[in-house]
Amino acid sequence: MTFPKSVLAGLLALGFANDPAFAAPVTYYDGPTPAETCAAGVAKPGAASQSLKQACEDALGKQALSQSDRAATLANSGIVSLRLGDLDGALLRLNEAAGLAPEAGDIAISLAAVLIRLGRAEEAINTLSDINSVSPENQHLAYYNRALAYWSLEHAEEAYHDFYTSAALKPGYAPAEEALAQFQLVSAE
């Protein structure tokens, strides 16, 4: 096959002759990858530091990730931002994660937490409208966060119901049990 001189010149100018396979450089890590470091750090309750945030951002910028791994890393980066008090950064990353993996209901738990802290309780309730999409082992957290949103809107009955469901799903879950202790049930007579 012969190419016209103008096409051949264009191909050479684009670097086809020098790198015909367009091979991307391969990065090898001595130890965990940035995404693994990010995930492991977020898995520790309350863990947050600038170095953990940087590991998450490095994974997003420097590491080739599958779509699901990218969504998980975006969510983890958002969680670290939330823990560091950067609510706008957390909202940005969690919205990106939710957009990339809309079927991943667990992202809604953290997204709702950010919205509650931003005083956007109605949005938090809407974010948690499909708790059945949340993994069973985390549904108690979704109910708890939705209860907090209802409580902030002074919807006591809905809040009580969700606190109760949270505690029932995970007996011994202290935040839900402590919230329930604040309620006093009275007879409607």
C-alpha positions in Angstrom: 0.0 0.0 0.0 1.4 3.4 -0.9 0.3 6.6 0.8 0.2 10.0 -0.9 3.2 12.1 0.1 0.9 14.5 2.1 -0.6 11.7 4.1 2.9 10.1 4.7 4.2 13.5 5.8 1.3 13.9 8.2 1.8 10.5 9.7 5.5 11.2 10.2 4.7 14.6 11.8 2.3 12.8 14.2 5.1 10.5 15.2 3.8 7.3 13.6 7.2 6.4 12.2 8.9 6.8 15.6 6.3 5.0 17.7 4.0 2.9 15.5 2.3 1.1 18.4 1.7 4.2 20.4 2.8 2.2 23.4 2.2 4.0 26.7 5.0 3.9 29.2 4.5 1.2 31.8 4.8 2.3 35.4 5.8 -0.4 37.9 5.2 0.2 41.6 7.4 -1.2 44.3 4.6 -1.9 46.8 1.0 -0.9 46.7 -0.3 1.2 43.8 -1.7 4.7 44.7 -5.2 3.4 44.3 -4.5 0.5 46.7 -2.9 3.0 49.2 -6.0 5.2 48.8 -8.5 2.3 49.4 -6.5 0.9 52.3 -6.4 4.3 54.0 -10.1 5.0 53.5 -10.9 1.6 55.0 -9.5 2.8 58.3 -12.3 4.5 60.2 -11.7 8.3 60.3 -8.3 8.1 58.5 -7.5 11.3 56.7 -4.4 13.1 55.9 -2.9 15.2 53.0 -0.7 12.3 52.1 -3.7 10.0 51.8 -5.5 12.6 49.7 -2.4 12.8 47.5 -2.3 9.0 47.0 -5.9 9.1 45.9 -5.2 12.0 43.5 -2.1 10.3 42.2 -4.1 7.2 41.4 -6.6 9.3 39.5 -3.9 11.2 37.6 -1.1 8.8 37.1 -2.5 5.3 37.2 -4.5 3.5 34.5 -7.8 2.4 36.1 -10.8 0.5 34.9 -14.1 2.5 35.0 -15.2 0.7 38.2 -11.8 1.3 39.8 -11.8 4.9 38.8 -15.3 5.4 40.3 -14.2 3.7 43.5 -11.0 5.9 43.7 -13.1 9.0 43.0 -15.4 8.0 45.9 -12.4 7.3 48.1 -10.9 10.7 47.3 -14.3 12.3 48.1 -14.4 10.5 51.5 -10.9 11.7 52.3 -11.9 15.2 51.4 -15.0 14.9 53.6 -12.9 13.7 56.5 -10.5 16.6 56.0 -13.4 19.1 56.0 -13.2 20.0 52.3 -16.9 19.7 51.6 -16.8 21.3 48.1 -13.9 18.9 47.1 -15.8 16.0 48.5 -19.0 16.9 46.7 -17.1 17.3 43.4 -15.4 13.9 43.7 -18.5 12.0 44.9 -20.6 13.5 42.1 -18.0 12.4 39.6 -18.0 8.9 41.1 -21.8 8.7 41.1 -21.8 9.8 37.5 -19.3 7.2 36.5 -21.0 4.4 38.4 -24.7 5.3 38.8 -25.4 1.7 39.8 -23.1 1.8 42.8 -25.5 2.7 45.5 -22.9 2.8 48.3 -21.6 6.1 46.8 -24.9 7.7 47.8 -24.1 7.2 51.5 -21.1 9.4 51.4 -22.7 11.9 49.0 -25.6 12.2 51.4 -23.2 12.8 54.3 -21.7 15.8 52.4 -25.1 17.2 51.4 -26.2 17.0 55.0 -23.2 18.9 56.2 -23.7 21.5 53.5 -27.3 22.0 54.8 -28.9 20.4 51.7 -31.0 17.8 53.6 -33.7 17.5 50.9 -31.0 16.6 48.3 -29.5 14.1 50.8 -32.9 12.4 51.1 -33.3 12.3 47.4 -29.8 10.8 47.0 -30.9 8.0 49.4 -34.3 7.5 47.8 -33.3 4.0 46.6 -31.7 2.3 49.6 -32.2 -1.1 48.0 -29.4 -0.2 45.6 -27.0 0.1 48.6 -25.2 -3.1 49.4 -26.9 -5.0 52.3 -23.9 -4.6 54.6 -24.1 -0.8 54.3 -27.9 -0.2 54.3 -27.8 0.7 58.0 -25.5 3.6 57.2 -27.9 4.8 54.4 -30.9 4.7 56.7 -28.9 6.5 59.4 -27.8 9.3 57.0 -31.3 9.6 55.7 -32.6 9.8 59.3 -30.2 12.7 60.0 -31.4 14.5 56.9 -35.1 14.0 58.0 -34.2 15.2 61.5 -32.5 18.3 60.2 -35.8 19.1 58.4 -37.7 18.5 61.7 -39.5 15.5 60.2 -39.4 13.5 63.4 -41.6 10.6 62.4 -39.5 9.8 59.3 -36.3 10.3 61.2 -37.4 7.9 64.0 -38.4 5.3 61.4 -35.0 5.4 59.7 -33.0 5.5 62.9 -35.1 2.5 64.0 -34.5 0.6 60.7 -30.7 1.4 60.9 -30.5 0.0 64.4 -32.6 -3.1 63.4 -30.4 -3.8 60.4 -27.2 -3.6 62.5 -27.8 -4.3 66.2 -25.3 -2.6 68.3 -24.7 0.3 65.8 -24.1 3.0 68.5 -25.0 6.1 66.5 -28.5 4.8 65.6 -29.1 3.5 69.1 -28.0 6.8 70.6 -30.2 8.7 68.3 -33.2 6.5 69.2 -32.6 7.1 72.9 -33.4 10.8 72.2 -37.0 9.9 71.2 -39.8 9.5 73.7 -42.8 7.5 72.4 -46.1 8.7 73.7 -49.6 7.3 73.3 -51.8 9.2 70.8 -54.7 9.2 73.3 
